[in-house]
Amino acid sequence: MNSVWGFGVAMVLLLALYAGCTNETTERRGGTDVPDLTAGSGSLAADGGAAGAVGEAGAGGATAGSQPVTWCAVSKVIACSCQQCHQNPPVHQAPFPIVTYADTQQPYPSPSSKKKLWQQMQTVVISGYMPYLGLEDPPVEPPVQRLSAEDKATLLTWFDEGAQDEGGQVCAPTCDWTKGPP
């Protein structure tokens, strides 16, 4: 169990660092130094620098001793990013809505599938396929933005934790794309 948890933390670290590399600018955001992952005794958190990287990414559940990521934290990311297209009904050719916790738990890609939609979400977020930037003709308006490192880490940690409805499913309203850009 401890090695599985350690592997999960290592993956979140690497993904958080990778998310920072997808920025097309040449300047590192946040002004922090890149942690040396090869230093120390082989532990990613040996010097504390790598552990700080996860905390800065705001994974919400990735640091030792912290609480699991809540559904409301994930719901905010989904509402402010994914629901530009994955509304109910979906727009911009999105294949399904992602509005509620129950939506994330639906079988995917068919009702008889054992795989859940949240597992597909995990695959496309890790690969960088989503959010789909919609740059083709006609483009998605307003333009879709990449996930911030913090938002990506929140989603990835939630996926790694099994996509539970931690903290309940009643969340304060955040972004509502049905009324235009937030």
LODO-142142 format. One record per residue (C-alpha): residue number from 0; residue in one letter; y, x, z. Coordinates in pm, whole numbers, m for minus. Example, Ala and Ser with C-alpha at 12.3 -4.5 7.8 and 13.67 -1.06 7.14 Angstrom:
BEGIN
i: 0, aa: A, v: m450, u: 1230, w: 780
i: 1, aa: S, v: m106, u: 1367, w: 714
This chain:
BEGIN
i: 0, aa: M, v: 0, u: 0, w: 0
i: 1, aa: N, v: 244, u: 278, w: 93
i: 2, aa: S, v: 185, u: 462, w: m235
i: 3, aa: V, v: 237, u: 137, w: m430
i: 4, aa: W, v: 568, u: 79, w: m250
i: 5, aa: G, v: 670, u: 440, w: m316
i: 6, aa: F, v: 584, u: 402, w: m683
i: 7, aa: G, v: 793, u: 82, w: m699
i: 8, aa: V, v: 1092, u: 259, w: m544
i: 9, aa: A, v: 1049, u: 549, w: m787
i: 10, aa: M, v: 1044, u: 308, w: m1082
i: 11, aa: V, v: 1360, u: 132, w: m960
i: 12, aa: L, v: 1529, u: 471, w: m927
i: 13, aa: L, v: 1432, u: 575, w: m1276
i: 14, aa: L, v: 1532, u: 240, w: m1425
i: 15, aa: A, v: 1866, u: 244, w: m1242
i: 16, aa: L, v: 1932, u: 591, w: m1380
i: 17, aa: Y, v: 1818, u: 482, w: m1728
i: 18, aa: A, v: 2050, u: 180, w: m1714
i: 19, aa: G, v: 2341, u: 418, w: m1662
i: 20, aa: C, v: 2234, u: 612, w: m1971
i: 21, aa: T, v: 2260, u: 310, w: m2199
i: 22, aa: N, v: 2637, u: 303, w: m2167
i: 23, aa: E, v: 2781, u: 410, w: m2499
i: 24, aa: T, v: 3076, u: 589, w: m2346
i: 25, aa: T, v: 3058, u: 961, w: m2277
i: 26, aa: E, v: 3193, u: 929, w: m1926
i: 27, aa: R, v: 2967, u: 859, w: m1628
i: 28, aa: R, v: 3074, u: 544, w: m1447
i: 29, aa: G, v: 3122, u: 545, w: m1073
i: 30, aa: G, v: 3223, u: 911, w: m1058
i: 31, aa: T, v: 2908, u: 1010, w: m870
i: 32, aa: D, v: 2692, u: 1311, w: m940
i: 33, aa: V, v: 2359, u: 1263, w: m1110
i: 34, aa: P, v: 2090, u: 1325, w: m846
i: 35, aa: D, v: 1856, u: 1619, w: m906
i: 36, aa: L, v: 1517, u: 1448, w: m916
i: 37, aa: T, v: 1334, u: 1779, w: m950
i: 38, aa: A, v: 1473, u: 1930, w: m628
i: 39, aa: G, v: 1303, u: 1917, w: m292
i: 40, aa: S, v: 940, u: 1880, w: m196
i: 41, aa: G, v: 845, u: 1633, w: m466
i: 42, aa: S, v: 978, u: 1330, w: m283
i: 43, aa: L, v: 1252, u: 1144, w: m468
i: 44, aa: A, v: 1439, u: 1087, w: m145
i: 45, aa: A, v: 1391, u: 1438, w: m5
i: 46, aa: D, v: 1762, u: 1520, w: m10
i: 47, aa: G, v: 1890, u: 1164, w: 26
i: 48, aa: G, v: 2065, u: 1184, w: m310
i: 49, aa: A, v: 1810, u: 983, w: m500
i: 50, aa: A, v: 1787, u: 722, w: m227
i: 51, aa: G, v: 2162, u: 681, w: m250
i: 52, aa: A, v: 2133, u: 615, w: m623
i: 53, aa: V, v: 1935, u: 298, w: m560
i: 54, aa: G, v: 2174, u: 182, w: m294
i: 55, aa: E, v: 2466, u: 237, w: m530
i: 56, aa: A, v: 2285, u: 43, w: m799
i: 57, aa: G, v: 2281, u: m252, w: m560
i: 58, aa: A, v: 1916, u: m332, w: m610
i: 59, aa: G, v: 1938, u: m552, w: m304
i: 60, aa: G, v: 1585, u: m478, w: m191
i: 61, aa: A, v: 1504, u: m132, w: m314
i: 62, aa: T, v: 1615, u: 75, w: m17
i: 63, aa: A, v: 1380, u: 137, w: 275
i: 64, aa: G, v: 1402, u: m126, w: 547
i: 65, aa: S, v: 1623, u: m363, w: 349
i: 66, aa: Q, v: 1562, u: m730, w: 279
i: 67, aa: P, v: 1392, u: m862, w: m37
i: 68, aa: V, v: 1611, u: m973, w: m326
i: 69, aa: T, v: 1703, u: m1339, w: m284
i: 70, aa: W, v: 1670, u: m1601, w: m555
i: 71, aa: C, v: 2044, u: m1668, w: m526
i: 72, aa: A, v: 2123, u: m1303, w: m613
i: 73, aa: V, v: 1896, u: m1332, w: m918
i: 74, aa: S, v: 2032, u: m1675, w: m1005
i: 75, aa: K, v: 2384, u: m1532, w: m1018
i: 76, aa: V, v: 2277, u: m1263, w: m1268
i: 77, aa: I, v: 2091, u: m1520, w: m1477
i: 78, aa: A, v: 2385, u: m1764, w: m1468
i: 79, aa: C, v: 2646, u: m1503, w: m1560
i: 80, aa: S, v: 2440, u: m1318, w: m1823
i: 81, aa: C, v: 2129, u: m1496, w: m1948
i: 82, aa: Q, v: 2268, u: m1847, w: m1955
i: 83, aa: Q, v: 2518, u: m1761, w: m2226
i: 84, aa: C, v: 2221, u: m1852, w: m2446
i: 85, aa: H, v: 1943, u: m1973, w: m2212
i: 86, aa: Q, v: 2122, u: m2293, w: m2108
i: 87, aa: N, v: 1964, u: m2636, w: m2101
i: 88, aa: P, v: 1949, u: m2711, w: m2388
i: 89, aa: P, v: 1937, u: m2350, w: m2514
i: 90, aa: V, v: 2198, u: m2228, w: m2763
i: 91, aa: H, v: 2224, u: m1932, w: m3006
i: 92, aa: Q, v: 1855, u: m1973, w: m3098
i: 93, aa: A, v: 1730, u: m1894, w: m2746
i: 94, aa: P, v: 1372, u: m2026, w: m2725
i: 95, aa: F, v: 1387, u: m2174, w: m2373
i: 96, aa: P, v: 1623, u: m2248, w: m2084
i: 97, aa: I, v: 1639, u: m2027, w: m1775
i: 98, aa: V, v: 1842, u: m2240, w: m1539
i: 99, aa: T, v: 1626, u: m2297, w: m1232
i: 100, aa: Y, v: 1376, u: m2101, w: m1027
i: 101, aa: A, v: 1107, u: m2337, w: m1163
i: 102, aa: D, v: 1202, u: m2228, w: m1518
i: 103, aa: T, v: 1113, u: m1866, w: m1431
i: 104, aa: Q, v: 772, u: m1976, w: m1301
i: 105, aa: Q, v: 663, u: m2167, w: m1614
i: 106, aa: P, v: 358, u: m2041, w: m1806
i: 107, aa: Y, v: 459, u: m1825, w: m2103
i: 108, aa: P, v: 427, u: m1840, w: m2404
i: 109, aa: S, v: 224, u: m2163, w: m2385
i: 110, aa: P, v: 138, u: m2416, w: m2113
i: 111, aa: S, v: m216, u: m2273, w: m2090
i: 112, aa: S, v: m99, u: m1911, w: m2044
i: 113, aa: K, v: m167, u: m1726, w: m1719
i: 114, aa: K, v: 145, u: m1516, w: m1773
i: 115, aa: K, v: 470, u: m1653, w: m1626
i: 116, aa: L, v: 811, u: m1655, w: m1790
i: 117, aa: W, v: 948, u: m1415, w: m1526
i: 118, aa: Q, v: 687, u: m1159, w: m1640
i: 119, aa: Q, v: 817, u: m1187, w: m1997
i: 120, aa: M, v: 1171, u: m1157, w: m1862
i: 121, aa: Q, v: 1064, u: m836, w: m1688
i: 122, aa: T, v: 926, u: m695, w: m2013
i: 123, aa: V, v: 1239, u: m767, w: m2216
i: 124, aa: V, v: 1481, u: m644, w: m1947
i: 125, aa: I, v: 1287, u: m317, w: m1902
i: 126, aa: S, v: 1269, u: m262, w: m2279
i: 127, aa: G, v: 1640, u: m334, w: m2322
i: 128, aa: Y, v: 1572, u: m613, w: m2571
i: 129, aa: M, v: 1756, u: m852, w: m2340
i: 130, aa: P, v: 2025, u: m933, w: m2311
i: 131, aa: Y, v: 2022, u: m972, w: m2686
i: 132, aa: L, v: 2367, u: m862, w: m2800
i: 133, aa: G, v: 2374, u: m1104, w: m3096
i: 134, aa: L, v: 2568, u: m875, w: m3327
i: 135, aa: E, v: 2416, u: m1019, w: m3644
i: 136, aa: D, v: 2580, u: m1272, w: m3871
i: 137, aa: P, v: 2686, u: m1505, w: m3722
i: 138, aa: P, v: 2758, u: m1315, w: m3399
i: 139, aa: V, v: 2724, u: m1475, w: m3056
i: 140, aa: E, v: 3067, u: m1571, w: m2926
i: 141, aa: P, v: 3195, u: m1462, w: m2687
i: 142, aa: P, v: 3017, u: m1128, w: m2737
i: 143, aa: V, v: 2717, u: m1074, w: m2510
i: 144, aa: Q, v: 2761, u: m792, w: m2259
i: 145, aa: R, v: 2492, u: m549, w: m2145
i: 146, aa: L, v: 2365, u: m594, w: m1791
i: 147, aa: S, v: 2544, u: m375, w: m1539
i: 148, aa: A, v: 2323, u: m122, w: m1361
i: 149, aa: E, v: 2358, u: m332, w: m1046
i: 150, aa: D, v: 2252, u: m656, w: m1218
i: 151, aa: K, v: 1962, u: m486, w: m1396
i: 152, aa: A, v: 1843, u: m332, w: m1069
i: 153, aa: T, v: 1865, u: m674, w: m898
i: 154, aa: L, v: 1645, u: m832, w: m1165
i: 155, aa: L, v: 1396, u: m545, w: m1181
i: 156, aa: T, v: 1356, u: m534, w: m803
i: 157, aa: W, v: 1305, u: m910, w: m793
i: 158, aa: F, v: 1039, u: m882, w: m1064
i: 159, aa: D, v: 870, u: m596, w: m876
i: 160, aa: E, v: 867, u: m810, w: m561
i: 161, aa: G, v: 679, u: m1086, w: m746
i: 162, aa: A, v: 971, u: m1312, w: m842
i: 163, aa: Q, v: 970, u: m1515, w: m520
i: 164, aa: D, v: 1227, u: m1776, w: m417
i: 165, aa: E, v: 1332, u: m1566, w: m116
i: 166, aa: G, v: 1616, u: m1735, w: 70
i: 167, aa: G, v: 1558, u: m2073, w: m94
i: 168, aa: Q, v: 1661, u: m2228, w: m422
i: 169, aa: V, v: 1994, u: m2384, w: m322
i: 170, aa: C, v: 2263, u: m2146, w: m445
i: 171, aa: A, v: 2639, u: m2168, w: m476
i: 172, aa: P, v: 2755, u: m2230, w: m835
i: 173, aa: T, v: 2855, u: m1914, w: m1019
i: 174, aa: C, v: 2907, u: m1897, w: m1395
i: 175, aa: D, v: 2878, u: m2210, w: m1611
i: 176, aa: W, v: 2859, u: m2128, w: m1982
i: 177, aa: T, v: 2843, u: m2496, w: m2077
i: 178, aa: K, v: 3217, u: m2510, w: m2006
i: 179, aa: G, v: 3294, u: m2192, w: m2200
i: 180, aa: P, v: 3307, u: m1827, w: m2091
i: 181, aa: P, v: 3334, u: m1775, w: m1714
